[in-house]
Amino acid sequence: MMTSLRVLSSPMDLIRNDFTLRLDYVFSGDATHTEIALAKMGKLEGWWGRTVNMDRFLLRGNGQITLRDSATNQVLYCNSFSTLFSEWQSTPEATHTRKAFENVYLVPMPKNTAYVTVQIFDKTDCIVASFTHVVHPDDILIRPVQSPYTLVKCRYVHKGGDSREAIDIAIVGEGYTKEEMEIFYRDAKETADQILSYEPFKSCASRLNFIAVPVESKESGVSIPLKNEWKQTAFSSSFSTFYSDRYLTTLHLFDLHDALASVPYEHIIILANTDNYGGGGILNSYVLTAAHNRWAMPVVVHEFGHSFGGLADEYFYDDGTDQYDLNVEPWEPNITTLVGFQSKWQDLLEMKEIVTKADQKLPAYKALVESDYKVGIYEGGGYLSEGIYRPFPTCRMRDNTYPVFCPVCQRAISRMIDYHTVTIAE
């Protein structure tokens, strides 16, 4: 007796492209405990996320979210992410304090009952928390999310293509008062222009949209705890995150996404109305950077490398950071511990043998040449001077004065742009 194989539908056949499902979570715990809780669900008009490669991950990230059809268990959509919470867990404070962090993820609204699974990984690539919950698309408690910042007030500072095909990047103002909105629009235009001046963004400008969202704050500027300056701003952004004076972040992601509810967006850049140096970038969460420091534009490009491209920092200072396990290959495409180097930039080097952690004598690769530099294996990166390696002597992910992303970082960004916009063969 012959049996027929069940042919799975395309993910696009099982989702609604006229609504986005917004999922608000709270991640909490300490250095050794992680918990995930659903805070609420909401819906937005339109689906502006990717419509290709919906059922596959490009990067592992520090966490992953997966939407599955309940009847077939088919993956309808998945994405990876990083969080401030996971980063905080490696700090000394996490050894004696419990904290909670807001996180927001956007997935397409399923046509039928579906399951959402959220997983968080530790630095050894082990799952430390996993949470699955059901989504009924007709659930009357899925609240429509609305924002006062309508498209009438928003401005495209660069429009490369239709929102359903291009990547939508919202640029949001933080610490700009009503009277300072024209300053914000100029800052947003300068930000988009700066990012688009770097390859591969420059060559892919037709696949990128930047829209300025003018969120008003009660006070001008942002909070600087080191100076005892506390401001009433839209997202309560603050320097001194984890007691690092130049680390600028916001913990109020629910408010941030509320402000964006009326515009198409997949990625977020927050411009802080301050000349104090600093910023931060988190994969598939947001970039937040000071807009008026003399290094503002170089910093926003660097941080966008984190949030959009999933790139790691290539500088190092050996300050006791504990974010990487040297026995595990990092998921970021531009650093390696040599444990799984074959998955990184080995193909850009002429010699193809696999380098392992046990082989401390690195082969003398003939490398890809750019100007006077070569793609190779250079020790130092990911905050450590030993045990982690970067692909190039210097790069936009290492030095604010360096004018380009290195070839390996450029390739990683190109792959991310393709992941969003082009069907990639398995």
Beta strands, then each sheet from edge to edge (+ up, - down):
strand 1: 15-29
strand 2: 34-45
strand 3: 63-69
strand 4: 75-81
strand 5: 99-110
strand 6: 114-121
strand 7: 127-135
strand 8: 143-144
strand 9: 155-159
strand 10: 167-174
strand 11: 208-213
strand 12: 267-272
strand 13: 279-282
strand 14: 286-290
strand 15: 369-370
strand 16: 373-374
strand 17: 378-381
strand 18: 384-390
sheet 1: 5+ 1- 2+ 8+
sheet 2: 4+ 3- 6+ 7-
sheet 3: 9+ 11- 10- 12- 14- 13+
sheet 4: 15+ 16-
sheet 5: 17+ 18-
end
